[in-house]
Amino acid sequence: MEARRPFEREPGERVETRPVEATAFQLRDLVHWGPVWSGFLVATAVTALLVSLGIAVSLTATAGGAAAPPAPGTPAGTGLGIWAPISLIIGLFAGGWLMMRLSSLGGVFVSLAHGVLLWALTVGAIAFLGALGLAMPGVTGVIPGMPGDAAATATGAWGSFIAILLALGAAVLGAWLGNPGVRAARMERLERAAA
């Protein structure tokens, strides 16, 4: 008799099947990385778009389009310093909202956890790119170790800290509002209130 391959069967031969327990498929990770990466890409793209818009407006308004970046103490530099964190907040909100719209998971905790992951990825990438820029003197004009105004540096550090916290709130809020389960619960409450 010739040996059969493992999954071959004779014509008309019945295959014995057994039911699979449903619990075997219920155990899964609470993090879906596909939506997180999609949210990250959208957050960084929206942030880059808005920051470049701010730079273009700032350069056009100050020196009629001169190539020199606005100095930190000037109104254009201050405006750009305010616009950059606002751009990050808007970008993270958009990324968080889209991330949870793409996710098949629901629940408040899952939304909050995904929002924190999106925030951590985005802020980490921006910090990494910023550190690369600070290490290249010709790019930003800032040389590590160069003496500067300590008060202005402290103010900038506190402003960055507050902007990063606000960006965390925007990512979590966007994820929470984008969660289909949260939206359905809101709609259900509104329908009950209207009835």
DRENDO-1510 file (C-alpha; in Angstrom, 1 decimal, always signed):
<recs>
REC; n; res; u; v; w
REC; 1; MET; +0.0; +0.0; +0.0 .
REC; 2; GLU; +1.2; +3.4; -1.0 .
REC; 3; ALA; +1.8; +6.0; +1.8 .
REC; 4; ARG; -0.7; +8.9; +1.7 .
REC; 5; ARG; +0.3; +12.4; +2.4 .
REC; 6; PRO; -1.0; +13.8; +5.7 .
REC; 7; PHE; -4.0; +15.7; +4.4 .
REC; 8; GLU; -5.0; +13.6; +1.4 .
REC; 9; ARG; -8.2; +11.5; +1.6 .
REC; 10; GLU; -9.9; +9.1; -0.6 .
REC; 11; PRO; -12.9; +10.2; -2.7 .
REC; 12; GLY; -16.0; +9.9; -0.5 .
REC; 13; GLU; -14.0; +9.4; +2.7 .
REC; 14; ARG; -15.5; +11.4; +5.6 .
REC; 15; VAL; -13.4; +13.6; +7.7 .
REC; 16; GLU; -14.0; +13.6; +11.4 .
REC; 17; THR; -14.4; +17.1; +12.8 .
REC; 18; ARG; -14.5; +18.3; +16.4 .
REC; 19; PRO; -15.9; +21.6; +17.6 .
REC; 20; VAL; -13.3; +24.1; +18.8 .
REC; 21; GLU; -13.9; +25.8; +22.1 .
REC; 22; ALA; -14.8; +29.5; +21.6 .
REC; 23; THR; -12.4; +30.6; +24.5 .
REC; 24; ALA; -9.4; +29.6; +22.4 .
REC; 25; PHE; -10.0; +32.6; +20.1 .
REC; 26; GLN; -11.0; +35.1; +22.8 .
REC; 27; LEU; -7.6; +35.5; +24.2 .
REC; 28; ARG; -5.9; +38.3; +22.4 .
REC; 29; ASP; -3.7; +41.3; +22.8 .
REC; 30; LEU; -5.4; +44.5; +23.7 .
REC; 31; VAL; -3.1; +46.5; +21.5 .
REC; 32; HIS; -3.5; +46.6; +17.8 .
REC; 33; TRP; -0.3; +48.0; +16.3 .
REC; 34; GLY; -1.7; +48.6; +12.8 .
REC; 35; PRO; -4.0; +51.4; +13.9 .
REC; 36; VAL; -1.3; +52.8; +16.3 .
REC; 37; TRP; +1.2; +53.0; +13.4 .
REC; 38; SER; -1.4; +54.6; +11.1 .
REC; 39; GLY; -2.2; +57.1; +13.8 .
REC; 40; PHE; +1.5; +57.8; +14.2 .
REC; 41; LEU; +1.9; +58.5; +10.5 .
REC; 42; VAL; -1.1; +60.8; +10.4 .
REC; 43; ALA; +0.0; +62.6; +13.6 .
REC; 44; THR; +3.5; +63.3; +12.3 .
REC; 45; ALA; +2.2; +64.2; +8.8 .
REC; 46; VAL; -0.4; +66.7; +10.1 .
REC; 47; THR; +2.2; +68.1; +12.6 .
REC; 48; ALA; +4.8; +68.6; +9.9 .
REC; 49; LEU; +2.2; +70.2; +7.6 .
REC; 50; LEU; +1.1; +72.7; +10.2 .
REC; 51; VAL; +4.6; +73.5; +11.4 .
REC; 52; SER; +5.8; +74.1; +7.8 .
REC; 53; LEU; +2.7; +76.4; +7.3 .
REC; 54; GLY; +3.7; +78.3; +10.5 .
REC; 55; ILE; +7.3; +78.6; +9.3 .
REC; 56; ALA; +6.2; +79.9; +5.9 .
REC; 57; VAL; +3.8; +82.4; +7.4 .
REC; 58; SER; +6.4; +83.5; +9.9 .
REC; 59; LEU; +9.2; +84.0; +7.4 .
REC; 60; THR; +6.9; +85.8; +5.0 .
REC; 61; ALA; +5.5; +88.1; +7.6 .
REC; 62; THR; +8.9; +89.1; +9.1 .
REC; 63; ALA; +11.4; +89.7; +6.3 .
REC; 64; GLY; +9.3; +89.3; +3.2 .
REC; 65; GLY; +10.4; +85.8; +2.8 .
REC; 66; ALA; +14.1; +86.1; +3.9 .
REC; 67; ALA; +15.9; +82.8; +4.5 .
REC; 68; ALA; +17.0; +83.6; +8.0 .
REC; 69; PRO; +14.8; +82.0; +10.7 .
REC; 70; PRO; +13.1; +84.4; +13.1 .
REC; 71; ALA; +15.0; +85.0; +16.4 .
REC; 72; PRO; +13.4; +83.6; +19.6 .
REC; 73; GLY; +12.8; +87.1; +21.1 .
REC; 74; THR; +11.0; +88.6; +18.1 .
REC; 75; PRO; +7.2; +88.5; +17.7 .
REC; 76; ALA; +7.6; +86.1; +14.7 .
REC; 77; GLY; +9.8; +83.8; +16.8 .
REC; 78; THR; +7.4; +83.9; +19.7 .
REC; 79; GLY; +4.5; +83.2; +17.4 .
REC; 80; LEU; +6.3; +80.2; +15.9 .
REC; 81; GLY; +7.2; +79.0; +19.4 .
REC; 82; ILE; +3.5; +79.0; +20.2 .
REC; 83; TRP; +2.4; +77.6; +16.8 .
REC; 84; ALA; +4.7; +74.5; +16.9 .
REC; 85; PRO; +3.1; +73.0; +20.1 .
REC; 86; ILE; -0.4; +73.8; +18.8 .
REC; 87; SER; +0.5; +72.0; +15.6 .
REC; 88; LEU; +1.6; +69.0; +17.7 .
REC; 89; ILE; -1.6; +69.0; +19.7 .
REC; 90; ILE; -3.8; +69.1; +16.5 .
REC; 91; GLY; -1.7; +66.4; +14.8 .
REC; 92; LEU; -1.9; +64.1; +17.8 .
REC; 93; PHE; -5.7; +64.6; +18.1 .
REC; 94; ALA; -6.2; +63.8; +14.4 .
REC; 95; GLY; -3.9; +60.7; +14.7 .
REC; 96; GLY; -5.6; +59.5; +17.9 .
REC; 97; TRP; -9.1; +59.9; +16.3 .
REC; 98; LEU; -8.1; +58.0; +13.1 .
REC; 99; MET; -6.3; +55.4; +15.1 .
REC; 100; MET; -9.4; +54.4; +17.1 .
REC; 101; ARG; -11.6; +54.6; +14.0 .
REC; 102; LEU; -9.4; +52.0; +12.4 .
REC; 103; SER; -9.2; +49.7; +15.5 .
REC; 104; SER; -11.6; +46.9; +16.0 .
REC; 105; LEU; -11.3; +47.1; +19.8 .
REC; 106; GLY; -13.5; +49.2; +22.0 .
REC; 107; GLY; -13.7; +50.4; +25.5 .
REC; 108; VAL; -12.4; +53.4; +27.4 .
REC; 109; PHE; -9.3; +51.7; +28.7 .
REC; 110; VAL; -8.3; +50.5; +25.3 .
REC; 111; SER; -8.8; +54.0; +23.9 .
REC; 112; LEU; -6.7; +55.6; +26.6 .
REC; 113; ALA; -3.9; +53.0; +26.3 .
REC; 114; HIS; -3.8; +53.4; +22.5 .
REC; 115; GLY; -3.7; +57.2; +22.9 .
REC; 116; VAL; -0.8; +57.0; +25.3 .
REC; 117; LEU; +1.1; +54.7; +22.9 .
REC; 118; LEU; +0.5; +57.1; +20.0 .
REC; 119; TRP; +1.7; +60.0; +22.1 .
REC; 120; ALA; +4.8; +58.1; +23.2 .
REC; 121; LEU; +5.7; +57.1; +19.7 .
REC; 122; THR; +5.2; +60.6; +18.3 .
REC; 123; VAL; +6.9; +62.5; +21.0 .
REC; 124; GLY; +9.8; +60.1; +21.0 .
REC; 125; ALA; +10.2; +60.4; +17.3 .
REC; 126; ILE; +10.1; +64.2; +17.5 .
REC; 127; ALA; +12.6; +64.2; +20.4 .
REC; 128; PHE; +14.9; +62.0; +18.4 .
REC; 129; LEU; +14.7; +64.2; +15.3 .
REC; 130; GLY; +15.2; +67.3; +17.5 .
REC; 131; ALA; +18.3; +65.8; +19.1 .
REC; 132; LEU; +19.6; +65.1; +15.6 .
REC; 133; GLY; +19.0; +68.7; +14.6 .
REC; 134; LEU; +20.7; +70.0; +17.7 .
REC; 135; ALA; +23.7; +67.9; +17.0 .
REC; 136; MET; +24.1; +69.6; +13.5 .
REC; 137; PRO; +25.1; +73.2; +14.1 .
REC; 138; GLY; +24.4; +74.3; +10.5 .
REC; 139; VAL; +20.8; +73.1; +10.6 .
REC; 140; THR; +19.4; +74.8; +13.6 .
REC; 141; GLY; +22.1; +77.3; +14.7 .
REC; 142; VAL; +22.2; +75.8; +18.1 .
REC; 143; ILE; +25.5; +74.2; +19.2 .
REC; 144; PRO; +25.4; +71.9; +22.3 .
REC; 145; GLY; +27.4; +73.4; +25.1 .
REC; 146; MET; +27.2; +76.9; +23.8 .
REC; 147; PRO; +26.4; +79.4; +26.6 .
REC; 148; GLY; +23.0; +80.9; +26.4 .
REC; 149; ASP; +20.4; +82.8; +28.4 .
REC; 150; ALA; +19.5; +80.5; +31.3 .
REC; 151; ALA; +16.1; +82.1; +32.0 .
REC; 152; ALA; +15.0; +81.8; +28.4 .
REC; 153; THR; +16.2; +78.2; +28.4 .
REC; 154; ALA; +14.2; +77.5; +31.5 .
REC; 155; THR; +11.1; +79.1; +30.1 .
REC; 156; GLY; +11.5; +77.1; +26.9 .
REC; 157; ALA; +11.9; +73.9; +28.9 .
REC; 158; TRP; +8.7; +74.6; +30.9 .
REC; 159; GLY; +6.8; +75.5; +27.8 .
REC; 160; SER; +8.0; +72.2; +26.2 .
REC; 161; PHE; +6.9; +70.3; +29.2 .
REC; 162; ILE; +3.4; +71.8; +29.2 .
REC; 163; ALA; +3.1; +71.4; +25.4 .
REC; 164; ILE; +4.0; +67.7; +25.7 .
REC; 165; LEU; +1.4; +67.2; +28.4 .
REC; 166; LEU; -1.2; +68.9; +26.3 .
REC; 167; ALA; -0.2; +66.8; +23.4 .
REC; 168; LEU; -0.8; +63.7; +25.6 .
REC; 169; GLY; -4.2; +64.9; +26.4 .
REC; 170; ALA; -5.0; +65.6; +22.7 .
REC; 171; ALA; -3.9; +62.1; +21.7 .
REC; 172; VAL; -6.0; +60.5; +24.4 .
REC; 173; LEU; -9.0; +62.7; +23.7 .
REC; 174; GLY; -8.8; +62.0; +20.0 .
REC; 175; ALA; -8.5; +58.2; +20.6 .
REC; 176; TRP; -11.5; +58.4; +23.1 .
REC; 177; LEU; -13.7; +60.3; +20.7 .
REC; 178; GLY; -12.7; +58.1; +17.7 .
REC; 179; ASN; -13.6; +54.9; +19.6 .
REC; 180; PRO; -16.7; +53.4; +18.0 .
REC; 181; GLY; -17.9; +52.0; +21.3 .
REC; 182; VAL; -17.7; +55.4; +23.0 .
REC; 183; ARG; -19.5; +57.0; +20.1 .
REC; 184; ALA; -22.3; +54.4; +20.2 .
REC; 185; ALA; -22.8; +54.9; +23.9 .
REC; 186; ARG; -23.0; +58.7; +23.5 .
REC; 187; MET; -25.6; +58.2; +20.7 .
REC; 188; GLU; -27.6; +55.8; +22.9 .
REC; 189; ARG; -27.6; +58.4; +25.8 .
REC; 190; LEU; -28.7; +61.1; +23.4 .
REC; 191; GLU; -31.5; +59.0; +22.0 .
REC; 192; ARG; -32.7; +58.1; +25.5 .
REC; 193; ALA; -32.6; +61.7; +26.5 .
REC; 194; ALA; -34.6; +62.7; +23.4 .
REC; 195; ALA; -37.3; +60.1; +24.0 .
</recs>
